[in-house]
Amino acid sequence: MKTFAKRDGAKRDRETVNLRSRAYESFTQRLLADEIRPGQFISQRELVELTELPLGAIRELIPRLEAEGLVKTVPQRGMQVAHVDLNLIRDAFQFRLFLEREAVAVFAQEAPEATIAGLLDDHERIIAACAEAEADTGGGIQPALLKEAQDIDWALHLTIIDALGNAIVSDAYRVNQIKIRLIKQSKTKLNTAVLVPTMREHLAIIHAIRARDPDRAKAAIGTHILSARDRAIGLR
């Protein structure tokens, strides 16, 4: 009997964890899809309707969202989704700068040649495709190419961070990345005007990594991140 009780308890624990994970995933997906907006007030009942998950899972989700700075409780008004304001922009990009400068220095020394070659090929291919699209009189760079470029953009940074093999850093980076993506949606979404310059900034990082030059790689990624921050603030 005790064995069955333990198994049932373990099963319930797994189901609870799974529900919490699904609730978090559903919330962040809807946040990044603009179905939940920065600064919006939202109730637990509304989250139940949006996520199609039980109220218990939503109640357990709230402390995590508050701890990560994605929502805050406003007295007498309820939960408010994080604002995209100057403080968020400065804090998120500063955190990103600290993590990525150190991560890229390690990556420049330890990354496999095949990984570096793959990153270089992806970026050169995108730049060539953009040049071809811009030379085409049929309409220039199309949304599908923009999306592919954005995916390659995120992939470069995640590859550098995850190569550390440090789950604490990777988890913290992903929470911050949600905030960066919210900022980009509101302020600096990748568009045809910044696509190629952004990819060229990435190339400078990749060439420094390929040269196994950590100081140059740190400088290049710092320039890239600060450029993105300044666009978000409105300085560029």
N, C-alpha and C positions, 0 to 999 in steps of 0.2 A: 504493500500500500504506500509506504514511504517513497519507494522508487517511482511509482506512478505520480505521486504528488509532486515530486521534484521535477519530473519530466513535464508535467502540466505547467508548473511554475516557470520553468525555463522557456517553454513554448510561449507563454503569455508575455514574458519579458522580451523575447525576440519580436513578437508581434507589436509590442508597445514601441520598441526602438524603431522598427520598420515604419510604423505610423508617423513617428516624430520625423524621421528622415524624409518620408513622402511629403509631409506637411511643409517642411523647410524647402524642399526642392520645388514644390508647387508654388509656394510664396515667391521665391526668388525668380522663378520662370515668369510669373505674372508681373513681377516688378520690372524685369528687364524687357518684357513685351509691352510695357506701358499700360497694362490692364490695371495695375496699381501705380499711382503716381507719386513722385516725391512731394512731401508736404501734405499729402492727403490724410484726413482723419478716417479711420476705419474701425469697425467694431468686430468683436469676435464672431458674431453671427454672420456678418458680411464675409469674413474669412472662411467660415464654414461653407457658405454658398459658393464662393469662388474656387475653393480647393476641392469641394465635394468630399471633405473628410470630417470625421466626428468632432464634436466640440471638445472632447477630452484631449484629442491630439493638438488642437489649436491652443488650448490652455497651456499645454506643456511646451508648445512652440514659442510662446510669447517671451519667457525669460531668456531664451537663446537670442531672439531677435533684439531684445533690449541690450543684452550683454555685448552684442556685436555692433550696436549703434545703428541698426537698420530701422528700429522704431523706438519711440519713447512714449511714456504715459504722461499725458497732460491732465492735471487735476480738473475734474468736472467736464472734460471734453472727450476723454478716451485716448485711444492710441493714435499717434501721428507717425507717418512714414518719414524717414530722414529727409530733411531739406537739402537741396543742392544750393549751397551758398558759399561765400568766400572762405569761411572756416573749414567747411568740408573739403573744398578743393585744395586748400593749402595743406591740411592734415593728411588727406589721402595721398597726395603726390609726394609729400615729404616721407611718409612711411614707405611708399613704393621706392623712392630714391635710396633710402637706407638699405632696404633689402636687396634690391637689384644690383647696386654697385658692388656689394660684397659677393653676391652670388655669381655675377659675371666674371669676377676675378678668379674664382675657383673654377668656373666653367672653362675659362681660357686656358687653364693649365691642365684640366683633366678630361675635357670632352673628347669622345672618340672622333676620329677623323670622318667617319661615315656620317655621324650626326651633323657635324659642321658642314659637310658637303651637301647634305640634304637641305639644310636651312639656306645655304647659298643658292642652290638650284631653284628652290621655291621662290626666292626673292627675285632672282634674275629673270625667271619665267614670267612673274607678275609684271615686272617693269617692262619687259618686252611686249607683253600682251597689252599693256596700257599705251605704249607708244604706237602699236599697230592700230588700236581702237581710236586713238586721237587723230591718226592720219586718215582714218576711214571717214568718208563724208556721210556715212549712214547714221550718225548720232553719237559718236564718241564712246566714252567709257560707260558701260551699262551696269545696272544694279547687280547683276549676277557676278560681274567681275569685282565690283566693290565689296560684295559679301565675301568672295573668296580671299580678297586682299585682307579684309578684317580678320578672317579666320587665321590667316598666316601671321598677321600681326600678333594676335593673342597667343598663338602657338609658340612663337619665338620666346616670348617672355616666360610662359609656363615651362617650356623646355629648360630654360636656364635655371629657374627656381627649383623645379622638381629634380634636377640633376644633383642637387645637394643631398638628396635622400633623407631630408629632415621633415618629418610629418608635421611638426609644430610650425615650422616656417611655411610649408606649403599650405596648411590650413589657414594660417593668418593671412597669407598672401591672397588666397581665394576670397576671403571675406572682404579684404580691401579692394580686390578686383571688381566685386559687385558695385562698390561705391564709385570706382573709376568708370565703370560702364554706365552708371547712372549719370555721372558728370558728362560723359561723352554724348549720351542721348540728349541731354539738355543743352550742352554747350559746344561740343567739338566732335560730333559724329564724323567718322572718316568720310570724306567726300572727294570729288574729282580734283578739287583745288589742292588738297593736302596729301592725296594718296601717294603720288610719286615721290614728293619730298620726304614723306614718312618712310617709304620703302628704301630710299637712299640713306636715310639716317640709320635704318636697320643694317644696310650693307656695310656702313662704316663700323658698326658693332661687330658684325660677322667677320669682316676682314681683320679686325684687331684680334678676335678670338682665333682665327685661322693662323695668324702670325704668332700665337701663343704669347701675347703681350697683355698681361692683366691690367697694367696701368692705363694703357691706351684703350682697352675695352671698358674700363670704369669711366674714363673721360667721355667716351662715345655714348655710352648708355646714359650718363648724366646729362649730356647735351640733349639727347632725345627726350628724356623724361621732363626736363625743364622746359623744353620747347612745347610739349603737350600741355604742361601746366599753364604756361603763359597764354596759350590759345584759349584755354578754359577760362582764365581770368579776364581775357580780352585785351592782353598786351600785344597780341600778334593778329 
